[in-house]
Amino acid sequence: MKKGFFGVLFAGLFCIGPLFAQYKSTIKNETILYNNVDQLLPLGNLAQLRIAVVVPHAEKYAAFTSQLARYAAITLFGFSKFDEDIKYYNTIIVAGKEDDLDADCLSQLKQAVLNNKKVVLCHFFEQERNKRSLSEHPQSDLIELLAPFTELGQRNAAMSIFGGAAITVGNVKTAQSRLQYSSGENSNLNLGKLTKKIDAIAQEAIEKQATPGAVVMIIKDGQVLLEKSYGYHTYSKDIPTKTSDIFDLASVSKIAGTTPVIMRLTERNIINLDSTMGHYLWQAKYTNKKDIKLRSVMLHEAGFTPFIPFYKYLKAGDVVAVPDQQHQVKMADNSYILNHYYRDVMWPEMLKSPVKPTGNYVYSDISMYVMKEVAEHQTAEPLQDYVQENFYKPLGMTHAGYLPRERFAKEQIVPTEQDTSFRKTLLEGYVHDQGAAMAGGIAGHAGLFATANDLAIYGQLLLNRGEYGGERYFKTETIDLFTSKQSATSRRGLGFDRWDPNPKNEYPSKLANSTVFGHTGYTGTCIWVDPQNQLIYIFLSNRVHPQVSTKLLDLNIRSRIQDAIYETINEAKK
């Protein structure tokens, strides 16, 4: 009898099933909400919003605007040309103190409402008497918030707009529905001690040249407890690493790029994991892969060869330094490969490659090349567009995506290897993986770039078992199926890596538990999601700079930081 989509789940699912997300906000949020017209707040449907934020002084309201930008793409304006600036935006967030918001400004806000724009007005007060005065005269046709004009008050007001903080004061209340950026305010964990431990481990990694820099992010119970950057982009120390930097995620692309697409298509019965490659891919019908089931592919049990070094087989003229009509596919600065090289050479070679009997675990990048092909044939849409439209934009993952140099300045992107053998240049915003580069920077197994914050949002979506920001992206059963142990021969879920039951392996860390799932990346990245502790741990680095090195692994940097987190959690339980 065939296993159905929600059929037999292997050991491990029972650990995840009952563990729904548990937002445990402990912050004091003084924000008051009036007139929540059409129940607009917290803002949802982010993919459809074009948000303009208007403040009188950018510097004075930096805490407010920077916090808003953690949740969605915003464009910042002043008041001077209000009507013209906001013309092409459908959601307007205006903030100011009482003396900033004169009668003309309020009239323009009402005009914006008449022009079918959603307007959120945030009044800030400095003294209690101003608070009382403002609260007595809310504008009946505007959505209004009232908050203290302090750095904390600004952050909390911004979080309230997006559901990062629950509004509990006043008559109109809301619940938390997104990540809360509170630095662990009122947490029962000893975050000072934990931070010192992580600082020491990160500093060791930098001093021993395991990586020139890193970003560490920890989220627990929906609260960001720690978000910290270390070191520099390179050992020349020209650009300090920032928490907002964009990293090459390497194989984390498998679970944050390709796998969510497969999850969506599976639960909508667009693909069936127990159907074969030959069923979905015409080019596979007459190969040794025609009868391989997609489930085996997702588990890395399809018998594929682990790796094909395509770049070693390039012929003279396949790659040039200056683009021409035949070489339009950019692999790096001053490196262009022959048009359609992936379609005409790489993909056919993968289909012809030898296979071993299915059922044994052999980690292979070919698996996700295959799943990308299946997804694109079924959706009739490029993978990079599908994930943006269906996941990254609506979730507020504002920097996640492929080909980041097309959207961001290279200074925002952490460089990886000084490639001396293939592309012969420093890789800045171009995928490190050679095969993905030759495929145009977009592949099923690599090519995704993102910030730690982007991954934190995705991790919380998984912890929430498919829901985030008041919207449902997956059925709970889908999350449970893909993230739980699904193999009889390995620790793997479907696409996802998992905790290793062999204590000798101490993977992903010595103190991790059986509910933990996630993935690592070759460039020195990882995300691990722990339903038992409602925990997300993210580590991003460029350990392959300037050349590939095993020091990050040898020093056990990622695992030691993860264990420091568990030690802190366990101490708080005593």
C-alpha positions in Angstrom: 0.0 0.0 0.0 1.4 3.4 -1.0 2.1 6.0 1.6 -0.2 9.0 1.1 1.0 12.6 1.6 -0.1 12.6 5.2 0.5 8.8 5.6 2.9 7.1 7.8 5.2 9.5 9.7 8.4 8.1 11.0 9.7 8.5 14.6 10.0 12.1 15.6 6.7 13.5 14.5 5.1 12.9 17.9 7.7 15.2 19.4 6.7 18.1 17.1 3.0 17.7 16.7 1.7 19.3 20.0 4.3 22.2 20.0 2.6 25.2 18.5 4.3 28.6 18.6 4.2 30.2 22.0 4.6 34.0 21.9 5.5 35.0 25.4 5.9 38.7 25.3 7.2 40.2 28.5 7.7 43.8 27.4 5.6 46.7 28.7 4.0 48.3 25.6 2.4 51.6 26.3 1.1 52.1 22.8 -2.7 52.8 22.6 -4.7 52.1 19.5 -7.8 54.2 18.5 -10.1 53.6 15.5 -8.7 50.4 14.0 -10.6 51.1 10.8 -11.4 47.8 8.9 -9.2 46.0 11.5 -6.2 47.1 9.5 -3.7 46.7 12.3 -1.6 44.7 12.6 -0.8 45.2 8.9 -1.2 42.0 6.9 -0.9 41.0 3.2 2.5 42.7 3.0 3.0 41.6 -0.7 0.1 44.0 -1.7 1.3 46.9 0.4 3.4 49.8 -0.9 4.3 51.6 2.3 5.3 55.2 2.6 6.5 56.4 6.0 6.3 60.2 6.6 8.1 61.8 9.6 9.1 65.4 10.3 12.8 64.7 11.2 14.4 61.4 10.0 17.1 61.5 12.8 14.6 62.0 15.6 12.4 59.2 14.4 15.1 56.8 13.5 14.1 54.2 16.1 10.6 54.2 14.7 11.5 54.0 11.0 14.3 51.4 11.4 12.0 49.2 13.4 9.3 49.4 10.7 11.9 48.4 8.2 12.4 45.1 10.0 9.0 44.0 9.0 8.5 45.3 5.4 10.0 47.4 2.7 9.3 51.1 3.4 10.1 54.3 1.7 10.8 57.3 3.9 9.7 60.9 3.2 9.4 64.2 5.0 6.3 66.4 5.1 7.4 69.1 2.6 5.8 67.4 -0.5 3.5 65.0 1.2 0.7 64.8 -1.4 3.1 64.2 -4.3 5.4 61.8 -2.5 2.7 59.4 -1.4 0.8 59.3 -4.7 2.0 55.8 -5.7 1.7 54.3 -2.2 -1.4 52.6 -0.9 -0.4 52.5 2.8 0.8 55.6 4.6 2.3 55.6 8.1 2.7 59.1 9.5 4.4 59.9 12.8 4.9 63.0 14.8 4.5 64.9 18.0 1.5 67.2 18.5 3.4 70.3 17.3 4.5 68.5 14.1 0.9 67.7 13.1 -0.8 70.9 12.2 -4.3 71.4 10.7 -2.9 71.3 7.1 -1.2 68.0 7.7 -4.3 66.4 9.2 -6.3 67.7 6.2 -3.9 66.1 3.8 -4.2 62.8 5.7 -7.9 62.9 5.3 -7.4 63.6 1.6 -5.2 60.5 1.4 -8.1 58.5 2.9 -10.4 59.9 0.3 -7.8 58.7 -2.3 -8.3 55.1 -1.1 -5.1 55.0 0.9 -4.8 53.3 4.3 -3.5 55.8 6.7 -2.0 55.1 10.1 -1.2 58.1 12.2 1.1 57.7 15.2 1.0 60.5 17.7 4.0 60.7 20.0 3.8 62.5 23.4 6.6 63.7 25.6 4.6 64.5 28.8 1.5 62.9 30.3 -0.6 66.1 29.8 0.1 65.9 26.1 -1.0 62.3 26.1 -4.3 63.2 27.7 -4.8 66.1 25.3 -4.2 63.9 22.2 -6.3 61.0 23.5 -9.3 63.2 23.9 -9.4 64.1 20.2 -8.8 61.1 18.0 -9.5 61.6 14.3 -12.5 59.4 13.7 -11.6 58.5 10.1 -8.0 57.7 10.7 -6.3 54.7 12.3 -4.4 56.3 15.2 -1.8 55.2 17.7 -0.6 57.0 20.8 2.9 56.3 22.2 5.6 57.9 24.3 8.3 59.9 22.4 11.2 57.8 23.6 13.4 55.3 21.8 11.6 52.4 23.4 8.2 54.0 22.7 9.1 54.5 19.1 10.2 50.9 18.7 7.1 49.5 20.5 4.8 51.7 18.3 6.4 50.4 15.2 6.2 46.8 16.4 2.5 47.4 17.3 1.7 48.4 13.7 3.1 45.1 12.4 2.0 42.8 15.2 5.5 42.4 16.7 4.1 43.6 20.0 0.6 43.1 21.3 -1.4 46.2 22.2 -2.9 45.6 25.6 -3.6 49.2 26.9 -6.9 50.9 26.1 -10.1 49.7 24.6 -8.7 48.4 21.3 -6.4 45.4 21.7 -4.3 43.3 19.3 -2.2 40.1 19.6 1.4 39.5 18.7 1.6 37.8 15.3 5.2 38.5 14.2 8.7 38.6 15.6 9.3 40.9 18.5 12.6 42.8 18.7 13.1 43.4 22.4 16.6 42.2 23.0 15.2 39.8 25.5 13.6 42.5 27.7 12.5 40.9 31.0 13.6 37.5 29.8 14.3 35.0 32.5 17.5 34.0 30.8 20.9 35.3 31.8 21.5 37.0 28.5 24.6 38.9 29.8 26.4 35.7 30.6 25.3 34.1 27.3 26.4 37.1 25.3 29.9 36.9 26.9 30.2 33.2 26.0 29.2 33.9 22.3 31.5 36.9 22.1 34.4 34.8 23.2 33.6 32.0 20.7 33.1 34.4 17.8 36.3 36.3 18.7 38.2 33.0 18.7 36.9 32.2 15.3 38.1 35.6 14.0 41.4 35.5 15.7 42.2 32.0 14.4 41.0 33.1 10.9 38.1 30.6 10.7 36.1 33.5 9.3 36.6 37.2 9.1 33.2 38.0 10.5 29.8 36.6 11.5 26.3 37.4 12.6 24.5 35.5 15.4 20.8 35.7 16.0 18.7 34.0 18.7 14.9 34.0 18.9 12.9 32.4 21.7 9.2 32.4 22.2 8.8 34.9 19.4 11.3 37.4 20.9 14.7 38.3 19.5 17.0 37.7 22.4 20.3 38.4 20.6 21.3 39.8 17.3 24.9 40.7 17.0 27.6 41.1 14.4 31.3 40.3 14.7 34.4 41.2 12.8 34.6 42.5 9.3 33.7 41.5 5.7 37.3 40.6 5.0 40.6 40.4 6.9 41.6 43.8 5.5 39.0 45.2 8.0 37.7 47.8 5.6 33.9 47.1 6.2 32.7 46.1 9.7 30.1 43.3 9.6 26.6 44.5 10.4 23.5 42.6 11.4 21.8 43.8 8.3 24.4 42.4 6.0 23.4 39.9 3.2 25.2 36.5 3.2 25.5 33.7 0.7 23.5 31.0 2.4 24.9 28.1 0.3 23.0 24.8 1.1 20.6 26.6 3.5 19.0 27.5 0.1 17.7 23.9 0.0 15.3 24.5 2.9 14.7 28.2 2.5 14.4 28.3 -1.3 13.4 25.1 -3.0 11.8 23.1 -0.1 9.0 25.6 0.7 8.0 25.5 -3.0 7.9 21.7 -2.9 5.9 21.9 0.3 3.3 24.3 -1.3 3.0 22.1 -4.4 2.7 18.9 -2.4 -0.1 20.1 -0.1 -2.0 21.4 -3.1 -1.7 18.1 -4.9 0.2 19.7 -7.7 3.0 17.1 -7.2 3.0 13.8 -5.4 6.1 12.8 -3.6 5.5 9.1 -4.5 5.4 9.8 -8.2 8.6 9.5 -10.2 11.0 11.8 -12.0 9.9 10.3 -15.3 6.3 11.2 -14.5 7.1 14.9 -14.2 10.1 15.4 -16.4 10.0 14.5 -20.1 13.8 14.5 -20.3 14.0 11.9 -17.5 11.6 9.5 -19.1 14.2 7.6 -21.0 17.0 7.7 -18.5 18.2 5.6 -15.5 16.3 8.0 -13.3 12.8 7.6 -14.7 11.5 5.4 -11.9 13.1 7.3 -9.0 10.4 8.7 -6.7 10.5 12.4 -5.6 10.4 11.3 -2.0 13.8 9.5 -2.4 15.1 12.6 -4.1 14.1 14.8 -1.2 15.7 12.4 1.3 18.9 12.2 -0.6 18.3 8.5 -1.2 17.9 8.5 -5.0 21.4 7.0 -5.6 22.7 10.2 -7.3 26.4 10.9 -7.5 27.3 13.3 -4.7 28.8 16.0 -6.9 29.7 16.7 -10.5 32.5 19.3 -10.8 31.2 20.9 -14.0 33.6 23.8 -13.9 36.6 21.4 -14.5 35.1 20.3 -17.8 34.9 23.8 -19.4 36.5 24.2 -22.8 38.3 27.2 -24.2 35.8 29.9 -25.2 33.1 28.7 -22.8 33.9 31.5 -20.3 35.0 35.1 -21.2 35.8 38.2 -19.2 33.7 40.6 -21.3 30.1 39.7 -22.3 29.2 39.3 -25.9 26.1 38.0 -27.7 27.0 34.3 -27.0 28.1 35.0 -23.4 25.4 36.7 -21.4 25.2 34.6 -18.2 27.2 36.4 -15.5 28.9 34.2 -12.9 30.9 37.0 -11.2 32.5 40.4 -12.0 34.3 39.9 -15.3 33.2 36.3 -15.8 30.5 35.3 -18.3 29.6 31.8 -19.4 28.1 30.6 -22.7 24.4 31.1 -23.0 22.2 28.1 -22.0 25.2 26.2 -20.6 23.1 24.8 -17.8 20.3 23.8 -20.2 22.5 22.4 -22.9 25.4 20.8 -21.0 24.9 20.6 -17.2 21.3 19.3 -17.0 21.7 16.6 -19.7 24.9 15.5 -18.0 23.1 15.1 -14.7 20.4 13.1 -16.3 23.0 10.8 -17.9 25.0 10.4 -14.6 25.2 7.0 -13.0 22.9 6.0 -10.2 23.2 3.5 -7.4 20.3 1.6 -5.9 17.8 3.9 -4.1 17.4 3.7 -0.3 20.8 4.5 0.9 21.6 8.1 2.2 24.1 9.9 -0.1 24.0 13.7 0.2 23.9 15.1 -3.3 23.3 18.5 -4.8 21.7 16.9 -7.8 18.7 16.2 -5.7 17.7 19.9 -5.5 18.6 20.5 -9.1 16.0 17.9 -9.8 13.4 19.4 -7.5 13.8 22.8 -9.0 13.2 21.4 -12.4 10.0 19.6 -11.2 8.8 22.8 -9.5 9.4 25.0 -12.5 7.7 22.6 -14.9 4.6 22.4 -12.6 4.3 26.1 -11.9 5.5 27.4 -15.3 7.4 30.0 -13.3 11.1 30.5 -12.5 11.9 29.4 -8.9 13.3 32.8 -7.9 10.1 34.5 -8.9 7.8 32.0 -7.3 9.5 32.2 -3.9 9.5 36.0 -4.0 5.8 36.3 -4.8 4.5 33.5 -2.6 6.8 33.7 0.4 9.5 36.4 0.7 7.4 39.4 -0.1 4.3 38.5 1.9 6.4 37.3 4.9 8.5 40.5 4.9 11.8 38.8 4.1 12.9 42.0 2.4 16.5 41.0 1.5 16.1 37.3 0.7 16.5 36.3 -2.9 18.7 35.2 -5.7 21.1 37.4 -7.7 21.4 40.1 -4.9 23.6 42.4 -7.0 20.6 43.1 -9.1 18.9 44.6 -6.0 21.5 45.7 -3.5 24.8 47.5 -3.4 27.8 45.1 -3.2 28.8 46.8 0.1 25.7 45.3 1.7 26.7 41.8 0.7 29.5 39.9 2.5 32.1 38.6 0.0 33.0 35.0 -0.1 36.0 33.4 -1.8 38.9 35.0 -3.6 38.4 32.6 -6.5 41.8 32.0 -8.0 41.1 29.0 -10.1 37.7 29.4 -11.8 36.3 32.9 -12.0 39.6 34.5 -10.9 38.1 37.3 -8.9 36.7 38.1 -5.4 33.1 36.9 -5.3 31.0 39.8 -4.2 27.3 39.0 -4.4 27.7 36.1 -6.8 27.0 32.6 -5.6 30.1 30.7 -4.3 28.9 27.3 -5.5 30.4 26.7 -8.9 27.6 24.7 -10.4 25.0 27.3 -9.2 27.1 30.0 -10.8 27.3 28.2 -14.1 23.5 27.8 -13.9 23.1 31.6 -13.8 23.2 32.0 -10.0 19.9 30.2 -9.4 19.9 26.6 -8.5 17.9 24.3 -6.3 20.7 23.6 -3.9 22.4 27.0 -3.7 22.2 30.6 -4.8 20.0 32.1 -2.1 21.2 35.2 -0.3 19.6 36.7 2.8 20.1 38.5 6.1 19.8 36.9 9.5 16.5 38.7 10.0 15.1 37.1 6.8 16.0 33.7 8.1 14.5 34.5 11.5 11.1 35.3 9.9 11.3 32.0 8.0 12.3 30.1 11.1 9.3 31.6 13.0 7.0 30.6 10.2 8.2 27.0 10.7 7.9 27.2 14.5 4.4 28.5 14.0 3.7 25.4 11.9 2.8 27.3 8.8 1.4 30.6 10.0 3.0 34.0 10.3 1.7 37.6 10.5 -1.9 36.4 10.7 -1.7 34.6 7.4 -1.4 30.8 6.8 1.2 29.7 4.3 1.2 25.9 5.0 -1.0 23.4 6.7 0.3 22.3 10.0 0.5 18.7 8.7 2.8 19.9 5.9 5.3 21.4 8.3 5.2 18.4 10.5 5.7 16.0 7.6 8.7 17.7 6.0 10.5 18.7 9.2 10.1 15.4 11.1 12.2 12.2 10.6 11.1 10.7 7.3 13.9 8.2 6.5 14.5 4.7 7.7 18.2 5.0 6.9 19.1 8.5 7.9 18.2 11.4 10.3 16.7 13.4 7.5 13.3 15.0 7.0 12.1 15.9 3.5 14.6 18.5 2.4 15.4 19.4 6.0 18.3 18.1 8.0 17.7 17.1 11.6 19.2 16.2 15.0 21.4 13.1 14.8 20.3 10.4 17.3 23.9 9.1 17.4 25.3 10.9 20.5 28.9 10.4 19.2 28.1 12.8 16.3 26.9 15.6 18.6 25.0 17.1 15.7 24.0 19.8 15.3 25.3 20.3 18.8 25.9 18.2 21.9 22.9 19.5 23.8 20.4 19.7 20.9 17.2 17.6 21.2 15.2 15.3 18.9 12.8 18.0 17.7 15.6 20.1 16.1 15.6 20.6 12.4 17.3 23.0 9.9 20.3 23.0 7.7 23.9 24.1 7.4 25.6 25.9 4.4 29.1 25.4 3.0 29.9 29.1 3.2 29.7 28.9 7.0 26.0 29.3 7.7 23.2 27.5 9.6 19.7 27.8 10.9 18.4 25.4 13.5 14.7 25.4 14.7 13.9 23.8 18.0 10.1 23.4 18.7 10.7 21.9 22.2 12.3 25.1 23.4 10.5 27.4 20.9 14.0 28.4 19.8 15.6 29.6 16.5 19.4 29.8 16.2 21.1 31.5 13.2 24.7 31.7 12.4 26.0 33.4 9.2 29.6 33.8 8.2 31.9 33.7 5.1 34.3 31.1 6.4 35.4 30.4 2.7 37.1 33.8 2.6 39.7 34.4 1.3 40.1 30.6 0.5 38.1 27.6 1.6 39.1 26.5 5.1 38.0 23.9 7.5 38.8 25.9 10.6 35.2 26.8 11.4 34.4 23.1 11.6 37.6 22.2 13.3 37.0 24.7 16.1 33.3 23.6 16.2 32.2 27.3 16.3 28.6 26.9 15.3 27.9 24.0 17.6 29.6 25.6 20.6 27.5 28.7 20.2 24.4 26.5 20.0 25.4 24.7 23.2 26.0 28.0 25.0 22.4 28.8 24.2 21.2 25.5 25.6 23.3 25.9 28.7 21.7 29.2 29.4 18.2 27.8 28.9 18.9 24.8 31.1 20.3 27.1 33.9 17.1 29.1 33.8 15.1 25.9 34.3 16.8 25.0 37.5 
